[in-house]
Amino acid sequence: MSLEGKTVLVTGASRGLGRATAEAFLLSGAHVLALGRELTAMNETRISLTKIGSNFEMVIMDVRDESTVTTYITALSDLDVLVNNAGIARSRPFVETPTQELRDILEVNVVGAFVVMRESARKMLETGGGHIINIASDAAIRGIAGMAPYAASKHALLGLNRSVSQELRQRGIRLTTFCPGPITTDILGVGTANSKAMSPKELAKTIVHLAEVPPEIEIQELLAQPMP
Ligand SMILES: NC(=O)c1ccc[n+]([C@@H]2O[C@H](COP(=O)([O-])OP(=O)(O)OC[C@H]3O[C@@H](n4cnc5c(N)ncnc54)[C@H](OP(=O)(O)O)[C@@H]3O)[C@@H](O)[C@H]2O)c1
C-alpha cells in the first residue's frame, strides 16, 4: 500500500526510534504529524525532518495530558496511521523499586498509549479506517531482570493491542504490536545505548514496511531481535 499523502501520527518523535520513524514516513511520501513534549529536542527533530521534506507538522504534547491529546486528535481531518511510540524505561533491582516508579511507567507506557490509541481509533472510525502500530518491546513477551515495571507495562500494551484488535478489525482498523529487542537509543539515560543493539533507522524502515502491507492483511505482532 502506498503511503503517499497518508496522514501518519508518530508519538515520542523528539529522539530515538520515534524521530527515525517520523523521518522514514516522511521519506515514504506520507504527511507526518510528529508529536513530542520537549521543545529543544523537538527543534532537533524539525531540523532533521526539514532535510527530507516539508510535509510535516510538529506538535508539542505530553501523552499524559488526556484533554490536550483528545482535543488535538479530535480536530484532525484525517488519520491513516498511528505509531504509538512514546515510552519510558527505568532499570533497578525489583526490591529497590519504589511504587511510584511503577506508576510513572504505567502512566506513559499504558495510560498514555491507551488514550492516544482510543482517540486515534475514534478518528479512524469516522474517516474510514486505519492502522495502529503500538511500539512495545520484546519485554512484552518475556521478563527482563531489573526492569519489572517496564516489562509489566509492555505486557499490558500487548494485551491492549490483542483485545482492541478483536473489536476493531471488523470495522476497518488494523492493529500491530511491534516488539523490538534492544535499540541503540538513550532510553535509560544519555550514554546508555548498547552498541550491539539494533539501529533505530533500520527499525523505522521496518515500521514503514508494516504500514505498507496491503489493507486486507493484518500483521498482529512482530518480534525483532539483533543478530549475534
Ligand atoms: N531502546 C530500546 O532498547 C527499546 C527496545 C524495545 C522497545 N523500545 C520502545 O521504543 C519506544 C521508543 O523508545 P526509544 O528507545 O526511542 O527511547 P527514547 O530515545 O528515550 O525516546 C522516547 C521518546 O518518547 C518520548 N516520551 C516519553 N515520555 C513521553 C510523554 N509523557 N509524552 C510524550 N512523549 C514522551 C520521549 O520524549 P522526551 O524527549 O520528551 O523525553 C522520546 O521522544 C518506547 O516505547 C520504548 O519502550 C525501546
The ligand as an SDF file (V2000), in Angstrom:
LIG
                    3D

 48 52  0  0  0  0  0  0  0  0999 V2000
   15.6170    1.4800   23.3430 N   0  0  0  0  0  0  0  0  0  0  0  0
   15.3060    0.2050   23.4060 C   0  0  0  0  0  0  0  0  0  0  0  0
   16.1720   -0.6700   23.6450 O   0  0  0  0  0  0  0  0  0  0  0  0
   13.8860   -0.2300   23.1520 C   0  0  0  0  0  0  0  0  0  0  0  0
   13.6380   -1.5980   22.9380 C   0  0  0  0  0  0  0  0  0  0  0  0
   12.3330   -2.0190   22.6870 C   0  0  0  0  0  0  0  0  0  0  0  0
   11.3030   -1.0920   22.6530 C   0  0  0  0  0  0  0  0  0  0  0  0
   11.5520    0.2350   22.8730 N   0  0  0  0  0  0  0  0  0  0  0  0
   10.4190    1.1420   22.8390 C   0  0  0  0  0  0  0  0  0  0  0  0
   10.5710    2.0280   21.7500 O   0  0  0  0  0  0  0  0  0  0  0  0
    9.9120    3.2600   22.0470 C   0  0  0  0  0  0  0  0  0  0  0  0
   10.8720    4.4040   21.7660 C   0  0  0  0  0  0  0  0  0  0  0  0
   11.9650    4.2890   22.6490 O   0  0  0  0  0  0  0  0  0  0  0  0
   13.4260    4.8490   22.3200 P   0  0  0  0  0  0  0  0  0  0  0  0
   14.3670    3.7300   22.5390 O   0  0  0  0  0  0  0  0  0  0  0  0
   13.4190    5.5970   21.0510 O   0  0  0  0  0  0  0  0  0  0  0  0
   13.6040    5.8180   23.5710 O   0  0  0  0  0  0  0  0  0  0  0  0
   13.9600    7.3720   23.6900 P   0  0  0  0  0  0  0  0  0  0  0  0
   15.0820    7.7300   22.7890 O   0  0  0  0  0  0  0  0  0  0  0  0
   14.0870    7.6190   25.1500 O   0  0  0  0  0  0  0  0  0  0  0  0
   12.6480    8.0720   23.1200 O   0  0  0  0  0  0  0  0  0  0  0  0
   11.4390    8.0170   23.8250 C   0  0  0  0  0  0  0  0  0  0  0  0
   10.5160    9.0460   23.2590 C   0  0  0  0  0  0  0  0  0  0  0  0
    9.2810    9.0220   23.9980 O   0  0  0  0  0  0  0  0  0  0  0  0
    9.0010   10.3490   24.4030 C   0  0  0  0  0  0  0  0  0  0  0  0
    8.2050   10.4400   25.6200 N   0  0  0  0  0  0  0  0  0  0  0  0
    8.4780    9.9080   26.8310 C   0  0  0  0  0  0  0  0  0  0  0  0
    7.5040   10.2460   27.6900 N   0  0  0  0  0  0  0  0  0  0  0  0
    6.6080   10.9950   26.9960 C   0  0  0  0  0  0  0  0  0  0  0  0
    5.3960   11.6420   27.3290 C   0  0  0  0  0  0  0  0  0  0  0  0
    4.9010   11.5840   28.5660 N   0  0  0  0  0  0  0  0  0  0  0  0
    4.7210   12.3150   26.3610 N   0  0  0  0  0  0  0  0  0  0  0  0
    5.2260   12.3830   25.1070 C   0  0  0  0  0  0  0  0  0  0  0  0
    6.3680   11.8090   24.7250 N   0  0  0  0  0  0  0  0  0  0  0  0
    7.0500   11.1230   25.6710 C   0  0  0  0  0  0  0  0  0  0  0  0
   10.3730   10.9750   24.6220 C   0  0  0  0  0  0  0  0  0  0  0  0
   10.2280   12.3650   24.6800 O   0  0  0  0  0  0  0  0  0  0  0  0
   11.1980   13.3150   25.5600 P   0  0  0  0  0  0  0  0  0  0  0  0
   12.3340   13.6550   24.6540 O   0  0  0  0  0  0  0  0  0  0  0  0
   10.3500   14.4890   25.8860 O   0  0  0  0  0  0  0  0  0  0  0  0
   11.5900   12.5350   26.7640 O   0  0  0  0  0  0  0  0  0  0  0  0
   11.0890   10.4470   23.3920 C   0  0  0  0  0  0  0  0  0  0  0  0
   10.7300   11.1810   22.2630 O   0  0  0  0  0  0  0  0  0  0  0  0
    9.4640    3.1750   23.5010 C   0  0  0  0  0  0  0  0  0  0  0  0
    8.1040    2.8410   23.5750 O   0  0  0  0  0  0  0  0  0  0  0  0
   10.3120    2.0520   24.0550 C   0  0  0  0  0  0  0  0  0  0  0  0
    9.7040    1.4030   25.1490 O   0  0  0  0  0  0  0  0  0  0  0  0
   12.8240    0.6760   23.1000 C   0  0  0  0  0  0  0  0  0  0  0  0
  1  2  1  0
  2  3  2  0
  2  4  1  0
  4  5  1  0
  4 48  2  0
  5  6  2  0
  6  7  1  0
  7  8  2  0
  8  9  1  0
  8 48  1  0
  9 10  1  0
  9 46  1  0
 10 11  1  0
 11 12  1  0
 11 44  1  0
 12 13  1  0
 13 14  1  0
 14 15  2  0
 14 16  1  0
 14 17  1  0
 17 18  1  0
 18 19  2  0
 18 20  1  0
 18 21  1  0
 21 22  1  0
 22 23  1  0
 23 24  1  0
 23 42  1  0
 24 25  1  0
 25 26  1  0
 25 36  1  0
 26 27  1  0
 26 35  1  0
 27 28  2  0
 28 29  1  0
 29 30  1  0
 29 35  2  0
 30 31  1  0
 30 32  2  0
 32 33  1  0
 33 34  2  0
 34 35  1  0
 36 37  1  0
 36 42  1  0
 37 38  1  0
 38 39  2  0
 38 40  1  0
 38 41  1  0
 42 43  1  0
 44 45  1  0
 44 46  1  0
 46 47  1  0
M  CHG  2   8   1  16  -1
M  END
$$$$
